[in-house]
């Protein structure tokens, strides 16, 4: 009995030692198989990290702080590097679209005149009598009764102004009234530097500026300076042309449009690719520019006249936000 127990214990001990040895061998093979790919991945990550650090450096402020970040989906890591501030490849400009609003309404078309006459007739038929009309009818009734009875109830020396007398007086004043002409002297002379032309349309300010070796007609524009907003840059451009005495209402802080162009290849570099012009709109509130002293050649033109001054691509960007109702 004792021998059988010893024999069984030896068998179990042998089995346990065999299982332990098999586990150690299997673990060693797994570690060996995993070591080579891990080293390859680490080496690949190292070279990839260096490449991405150089490619993904982004300028983050005036202190020259540059953050190197990996692309989306890669292992999350970030590091701040202190380098020199990166140059701006695009120059920024603010431009002002200054409008003089119409002073008179536009002439009606034939269909509009017919519709206006019809609406006036309908309104007259459905309207009630005014106080003046009621007074006139009462006075006419009193005159009729006086003629029939031959009786005058007015005292001697008493003067009465009747509604009919008032109408005759108003008619005489109306005959002396003469409306101002729709066509002004500036229209006849085609003086496009005057605001007293095309009174029934919007007028837009254009100035002649030197861009490179060319002189072009543009909206007043100026290059953005550090510390300015784009709106203040556009307002500065307007003041540079007309002076500081002009009263204008700027519409909002966001630009109404943008125009981007590249410099000629002869002067284009990696740090100086082109320019971006941000347009702002403003309404002229004072038509008296006698105190203004324009420092450049300027014109006041309508939307239909812009094609004779602006280049086609520039004109397309302006027409997107310029309405002439």
QUIPEDA-V881082 format. One record per residue. N is the residue number from 1. RES is the residue in one letter. NEAR is the number of other ideal C-beta (glycine too) atoms within 8 Angstrom. Layout:
N,RES,NEAR ; N,RES,NEAR
This chain:
1,X,4 ; 2,X,5 ; 3,X,6 ; 4,X,7 ; 5,X,8 ; 6,X,8 ; 7,X,8 ; 8,X,8 ; 9,X,8 ; 10,X,8 ; 11,X,8 ; 12,X,8 ; 13,X,8 ; 14,X,8 ; 15,X,8 ; 16,X,8 ; 17,X,8 ; 18,X,8 ; 19,X,8 ; 20,X,8 ; 21,X,8 ; 22,X,8 ; 23,X,8 ; 24,X,8 ; 25,X,8 ; 26,X,8 ; 27,X,8 ; 28,X,8 ; 29,X,8 ; 30,X,8 ; 31,X,8 ; 32,X,8 ; 33,X,7 ; 34,X,8 ; 35,X,8 ; 36,X,8 ; 37,X,7 ; 38,X,8 ; 39,X,8 ; 40,X,8 ; 41,X,8 ; 42,X,8 ; 43,X,8 ; 44,X,8 ; 45,X,9 ; 46,X,8 ; 47,X,8 ; 48,X,9 ; 49,X,10 ; 50,X,8 ; 51,X,8 ; 52,X,12 ; 53,X,11 ; 54,X,8 ; 55,X,6 ; 56,X,10 ; 57,X,12 ; 58,X,7 ; 59,X,8 ; 60,X,6 ; 61,X,6 ; 62,X,4 ; 63,X,5 ; 64,X,10 ; 65,X,9 ; 66,X,13 ; 67,X,11 ; 68,X,11 ; 69,X,8 ; 70,X,10 ; 71,X,7 ; 72,X,3 ; 73,X,3 ; 74,X,8 ; 75,X,5 ; 76,X,5 ; 77,X,7 ; 78,X,8 ; 79,X,7 ; 80,X,7 ; 81,X,10 ; 82,X,7 ; 83,X,6 ; 84,X,4 ; 85,X,6 ; 86,X,7 ; 87,X,5 ; 88,X,7 ; 89,X,8 ; 90,X,9 ; 91,X,10 ; 92,X,12 ; 93,X,13 ; 94,X,19 ; 95,X,14 ; 96,X,17 ; 97,X,14 ; 98,X,13 ; 99,X,12 ; 100,X,11 ; 101,X,7 ; 102,X,9 ; 103,X,6 ; 104,X,7 ; 105,X,5 ; 106,X,7 ; 107,X,6 ; 108,X,7 ; 109,X,6 ; 110,X,6 ; 111,X,6 ; 112,X,8 ; 113,X,9 ; 114,X,8 ; 115,X,8 ; 116,X,9 ; 117,X,8 ; 118,X,8 ; 119,X,8 ; 120,X,8 ; 121,X,8 ; 122,X,8 ; 123,X,8 ; 124,X,7 ; 125,X,6 ; 126,X,5 ; 127,X,6 ; 128,X,3 ; 129,X,6 ; 130,X,6 ; 131,X,5 ; 132,X,8 ; 133,X,8 ; 134,X,9 ; 135,X,9 ; 136,X,11 ; 137,X,9 ; 138,X,8 ; 139,X,11 ; 140,X,8 ; 141,X,8 ; 142,X,8 ; 143,X,8 ; 144,X,8 ; 145,X,8 ; 146,X,11 ; 147,X,7 ; 148,X,6 ; 149,X,6 ; 150,X,5 ; 151,X,5 ; 152,X,4 ; 153,X,4 ; 154,X,5 ; 155,X,4 ; 156,X,3 ; 157,X,4 ; 158,X,6 ; 159,X,4 ; 160,X,5 ; 161,X,5 ; 162,X,7 ; 163,X,9 ; 164,X,8 ; 165,X,8 ; 166,X,10 ; 167,X,9 ; 168,X,8 ; 169,X,8 ; 170,X,8 ; 171,X,8 ; 172,X,8 ; 173,X,8 ; 174,X,7 ; 175,X,6 ; 176,X,6 ; 177,X,6 ; 178,X,4 ; 179,X,4 ; 180,X,4 ; 181,X,5 ; 182,X,8 ; 183,X,5 ; 184,X,10 ; 185,X,7 ; 186,X,10 ; 187,X,9 ; 188,X,7 ; 189,X,6 ; 190,X,6 ; 191,X,8 ; 192,X,9 ; 193,X,6 ; 194,X,8 ; 195,X,8 ; 196,X,7 ; 197,X,12 ; 198,X,7 ; 199,X,10 ; 200,X,10 ; 201,X,10 ; 202,X,10 ; 203,X,12 ; 204,X,14 ; 205,X,16 ; 206,X,14 ; 207,X,13 ; 208,X,10 ; 209,X,9 ; 210,X,6 ; 211,X,7 ; 212,X,7 ; 213,X,2 ; 214,X,6 ; 215,X,6 ; 216,X,9 ; 217,X,8 ; 218,X,13 ; 219,X,13 ; 220,X,14 ; 221,X,12 ; 222,X,11 ; 223,X,7 ; 224,X,10 ; 225,X,6 ; 226,X,3 ; 227,X,3 ; 228,X,10 ; 229,X,6 ; 230,X,12 ; 231,X,10 ; 232,X,9 ; 233,X,16 ; 234,X,18 ; 235,X,13 ; 236,X,11 ; 237,X,14 ; 238,X,15 ; 239,X,10 ; 240,X,8 ; 241,X,13 ; 242,X,12 ; 243,X,11 ; 244,X,4 ; 245,X,7 ; 246,X,12 ; 247,X,6 ; 248,X,10 ; 249,X,6 ; 250,X,11 ; 251,X,8 ; 252,X,5 ; 253,X,4 ; 254,X,4 ; 255,X,8 ; 256,X,9 ; 257,X,10 ; 258,X,9 ; 259,X,11 ; 260,X,8 ; 261,X,8 ; 262,X,5 ; 263,X,11 ; 264,X,6 ; 265,X,5 ; 266,X,4 ; 267,X,8 ; 268,X,10 ; 269,X,6 ; 270,X,5 ; 271,X,7 ; 272,X,9 ; 273,X,10 ; 274,X,11 ; 275,X,10 ; 276,X,11 ; 277,X,12 ; 278,X,13 ; 279,X,17 ; 280,X,17 ; 281,X,11 ; 282,X,14 ; 283,X,11 ; 284,X,12 ; 285,X,6 ; 286,X,7 ; 287,X,7 ; 288,X,5 ; 289,X,9 ; 290,X,4 ; 291,X,7 ; 292,X,9 ; 293,X,6 ; 294,X,9 ; 295,X,6 ; 296,X,8 ; 297,X,6 ; 298,X,12 ; 299,X,11 ; 300,X,13 ; 301,X,10 ; 302,X,11 ; 303,X,10 ; 304,X,6 ; 305,X,9 ; 306,X,14 ; 307,X,7 ; 308,X,4 ; 309,X,9 ; 310,X,11 ; 311,X,6 ; 312,X,6 ; 313,X,8 ; 314,X,10 ; 315,X,11 ; 316,X,8 ; 317,X,11 ; 318,X,15 ; 319,X,9 ; 320,X,7 ; 321,X,10 ; 322,X,9 ; 323,X,4 ; 324,X,8 ; 325,X,2
